[in-house]
Amino acid sequence: MAKPHRRLSPSVGALAFAGDDAGVAIWKVIAARLEIL
């Protein structure tokens, strides 16, 4: 789910990747709960 952020600084890119990872983790939790329902 990583998007190219070549114009951003490495620190901002790292934050963006961390945000993507968190979003994917949250989505997986939501998907798991939907499967249970």
Beta strands, then each sheet from edge to edge (+ up, - down):
end
